[in-house]
Amino acid sequence: MSHSSNIPAATLPLRILLWLLAFVTITPFLLLLLTSIKSKADVLKGAFALPAYPHFENYLDAWNAGHFNIYFWNSIIVVIPVVAASVFLGLLTGFAFAFLSFPLRRTLFAILTLGMMVPAEAFIIPLYYEMRYLGWINTYAAVIVPQIAMSIPFSTIFLASAMQQLPEEILEAAVLDGAGRFYILRKIVVPLMVPAMSTLALFLFIWTWNEFLIPFILVNDDAYRTLPLGMLFFQGRYTVNTPVLTAGAVIVIAPLILTYLIFQRRFIAGLTAGATK
């Protein structure tokens, strides 16, 4: 009884430290949100000064005048196929590396691992010439296809590692019952891999949403720019208008925060429990 009563006191310094770290982490976002509803005159009063009333018209200016309505839907158009295709292809290749035997299996897996280490800056120039040869410059394909290719190595390794944690008894029983590979994948592996696939999808969503270099090099038309790239050009036009600029920044990061909050439990379950249920 005395031991259990000492636990809160023992963990109190750690909890205080965690709360301080959380406060330090969230403070910049709160200041960004506060600045986005201020007027120019309110900004001059100080970072922590409260506005007389919230200026939500800053968001309308950023959404319409800053073309964030176009950039937002372009990001949605890019993110959905990249995440869906990467998870699907990673599921197939991960199943192959986890359970199947084929020539050069270890070599191909090592190549995938090395592919994760190569930065986009190393191949962006050859990628540009290839996209220009295919006629894909200033198209959605120029932004979607390379990001799918870049996501497959991580998706494969992530899901293959999760599949190797599956109970062997279930898979062996399915094989003894005469189940084929695609049946095992569809009826047994996929249901058990939902937490891991949800975690992977969240990772890919964040990375694809924040991708800057590929759209910056391969897209010059404003009609195909995504939010991070549009924010760069928006900043050049509204540098002196800090409230509208910060409203645009909130529009960029708000989907990431909302997505994480909605899928937080699945994300944590995928990281901690993996596929073992």
C-alpha positions in Angstrom: 0.0 0.0 0.0 2.8 2.4 0.9 4.6 1.4 -2.3 1.6 2.3 -4.5 1.2 5.6 -2.7 4.9 6.5 -3.5 4.5 6.0 -7.2 2.8 9.4 -8.0 5.4 11.3 -5.9 8.2 9.4 -7.7 6.9 10.2 -11.1 6.0 13.8 -10.3 9.2 15.3 -11.6 9.0 13.4 -14.9 5.4 14.4 -15.3 6.3 18.1 -14.8 9.1 17.8 -17.3 6.7 16.2 -19.9 4.1 18.9 -19.3 6.8 21.6 -19.8 8.0 20.0 -23.0 4.4 19.7 -24.2 3.9 23.4 -23.4 7.1 24.4 -25.2 6.1 22.3 -28.2 2.5 23.7 -28.5 3.3 27.3 -27.8 4.5 28.2 -31.3 1.3 26.7 -32.8 -0.9 28.6 -30.4 1.0 31.9 -31.3 0.6 31.0 -35.0 -3.2 30.5 -34.5 -3.5 33.7 -32.4 -1.6 35.8 -35.0 -3.8 34.5 -37.8 -6.9 36.1 -36.3 -5.3 39.5 -35.6 -5.2 42.6 -37.7 -2.0 44.4 -38.7 -2.5 46.9 -35.9 -2.9 44.0 -33.4 0.3 42.4 -34.5 2.3 45.6 -33.7 1.1 45.4 -30.1 3.0 42.2 -29.4 3.0 38.5 -30.0 0.9 37.7 -26.9 -1.5 40.6 -27.3 -5.1 39.6 -27.8 -7.1 41.1 -30.7 -10.2 43.2 -30.1 -12.2 40.6 -32.0 -11.1 37.7 -34.2 -10.4 38.6 -37.8 -11.5 35.4 -39.6 -11.4 37.3 -42.9 -7.7 36.6 -42.9 -8.5 33.0 -43.8 -10.8 34.1 -46.6 -8.1 36.3 -48.0 -5.6 33.5 -47.9 -8.1 31.0 -49.3 -9.3 33.1 -52.2 -6.6 35.7 -53.0 -3.8 33.4 -52.1 -5.2 30.6 -54.3 -5.2 28.2 -51.3 -8.5 26.8 -52.6 -6.5 25.5 -55.6 -3.5 24.4 -53.6 -5.6 22.5 -51.1 -7.4 20.4 -53.6 -4.2 19.8 -55.5 -2.7 18.4 -52.3 -5.8 16.2 -51.8 -5.6 14.9 -55.4 -1.9 14.1 -54.9 -2.1 12.6 -51.4 -4.9 10.1 -51.9 -3.4 8.1 -54.8 0.1 8.2 -53.4 -1.0 6.8 -50.0 -3.4 4.3 -51.5 -1.0 3.0 -54.1 1.9 2.9 -51.7 0.0 0.9 -49.0 -1.3 -1.5 -51.6 2.0 -2.1 -53.4 3.8 -2.2 -50.0 1.3 -4.9 -48.9 2.1 -7.1 -51.9 5.8 -6.7 -51.8 5.9 -6.9 -48.0 4.0 -10.2 -48.2 6.5 -11.5 -50.8 9.6 -10.6 -48.7 8.0 -11.8 -45.5 6.7 -15.3 -46.5 7.9 -16.2 -50.0 11.2 -17.6 -51.2 12.6 -16.4 -54.5 16.1 -15.8 -56.1 18.0 -12.7 -54.9 15.5 -12.1 -52.1 18.1 -10.8 -49.6 19.8 -8.7 -52.3 16.6 -7.1 -53.4 15.7 -6.4 -49.8 19.1 -4.7 -49.3 18.6 -2.6 -52.4 15.2 -1.4 -51.1 16.9 -0.5 -47.8 19.6 1.5 -49.7 16.8 3.2 -51.7 15.5 4.7 -48.5 18.8 6.3 -47.8 19.1 8.2 -51.2 17.8 11.7 -50.8 15.6 13.2 -53.5 18.3 15.9 -54.2 20.5 13.1 -55.6 18.2 12.1 -58.4 16.0 15.2 -58.9 17.8 16.3 -62.1 17.6 12.9 -63.9 14.0 12.7 -62.7 13.2 16.1 -64.2 14.6 15.1 -67.7 12.7 11.8 -67.5 9.4 13.6 -66.7 10.1 16.1 -69.5 10.7 13.2 -71.9 7.4 11.6 -70.9 5.6 14.9 -71.2 4.6 14.9 -67.6 5.9 18.3 -66.6 3.2 20.4 -65.1 0.9 17.4 -64.6 -0.4 15.6 -61.6 1.5 12.5 -62.7 4.8 14.3 -62.3 4.0 14.7 -58.6 2.2 11.5 -57.9 4.3 8.8 -59.7 7.7 9.7 -58.2 6.3 9.9 -54.7 4.8 6.5 -55.1 8.2 5.1 -56.2 9.9 6.9 -53.3 7.3 5.4 -50.8 7.5 1.8 -51.9 10.8 0.9 -50.2 9.6 2.2 -46.8 6.2 0.6 -47.2 7.7 -2.7 -48.1 10.1 -2.8 -45.2 7.5 -1.5 -42.7 4.8 -4.0 -43.7 7.2 -6.9 -44.1 8.5 -6.4 -40.6 4.9 -6.3 -39.3 4.0 -9.4 -41.2 6.8 -11.3 -39.7 5.2 -10.8 -36.3 2.0 -12.6 -37.3 1.3 -15.8 -35.4 2.8 -18.6 -37.4 0.1 -21.1 -36.2 -2.6 -19.2 -38.1 -0.7 -19.1 -41.4 0.4 -22.8 -41.1 -3.2 -23.8 -40.4 -4.4 -21.9 -43.5 -1.7 -23.7 -45.6 -2.7 -27.1 -44.3 -6.3 -26.3 -45.2 -5.2 -25.8 -48.8 -5.5 -22.0 -48.9 -3.7 -20.2 -51.7 -1.4 -17.3 -51.3 -3.9 -14.7 -52.4 -6.6 -16.1 -50.1 -4.1 -16.0 -47.2 -3.2 -12.5 -48.0 -6.8 -11.3 -48.5 -8.6 -13.2 -45.7 -5.9 -13.6 -43.0 -3.0 -11.2 -43.4 -4.9 -8.0 -44.4 -7.4 -8.1 -41.4 -4.5 -8.6 -39.0 -2.5 -5.8 -40.7 -5.1 -3.1 -40.3 -3.3 -1.3 -37.4 0.1 -1.4 -39.2 -1.4 -0.3 -42.5 -3.2 2.6 -40.7 0.1 3.7 -39.1 1.8 3.5 -42.5 -0.9 5.4 -44.2 -0.6 8.2 -41.6 3.2 8.3 -42.1 2.8 8.5 -45.9 0.1 11.2 -45.6 2.3 13.4 -43.6 5.3 13.0 -45.8 3.4 13.4 -49.0 1.5 16.5 -47.7 4.8 18.1 -46.7 6.7 17.2 -49.9 8.2 20.3 -51.4 11.2 19.5 -53.7 9.4 17.4 -56.3 6.5 19.8 -56.9 9.0 22.7 -56.8 11.1 21.2 -59.6 8.5 19.4 -61.7 5.5 21.9 -61.5 5.7 25.5 -62.8 2.0 25.9 -63.4 0.0 27.5 -60.5 -2.9 25.2 -61.3 -0.9 22.1 -60.2 0.9 23.5 -57.1 0.4 21.8 -53.8 0.1 23.6 -50.4 3.7 23.7 -49.3 4.8 25.0 -52.7 1.9 27.5 -52.9 2.9 28.7 -49.4 6.3 29.7 -50.8 4.8 31.9 -53.5 2.1 33.2 -51.2 4.8 34.3 -48.7 6.4 36.4 -51.5 3.2 38.2 -52.1 2.0 38.7 -48.5 5.3 39.2 -46.6 4.1 42.5 -45.1 0.7 41.1 -44.2 1.6 38.9 -41.3 -1.9 37.9 -40.2 -2.9 36.7 -43.7 0.4 34.9 -44.0 0.0 33.0 -40.8 -3.6 32.2 -41.8 -2.2 30.5 -44.8 0.3 28.6 -42.6 -2.6 27.4 -40.5 -4.4 26.1 -43.6 -1.3 24.2 -44.5 -0.7 22.5 -41.2 -4.3 22.1 -40.0 -5.1 18.9 -42.1 -2.0 17.2 -40.6 -3.0 18.0 -37.0 -6.6 17.0 -37.6 -5.7 13.8 -39.3 -3.3 12.8 -36.5 -5.9 13.6 -33.8 -8.6 11.5 -35.6 -6.3 8.5 -36.2 -4.2 8.8 -33.0 -5.4 5.6 -31.5 -4.8 3.6 -34.6 -1.4 5.2 -35.0 -0.4 4.2 -31.5 -1.9 0.8 -31.8 0.1 0.2 -35.0 3.4 1.3 -33.4 2.9 -0.7 -30.2 1.0 -3.8 -31.0 1.8 -4.1 -34.7 -0.1 -6.9 -36.3 -0.3 -9.2 -33.3 -3.9 -9.3 -32.1 
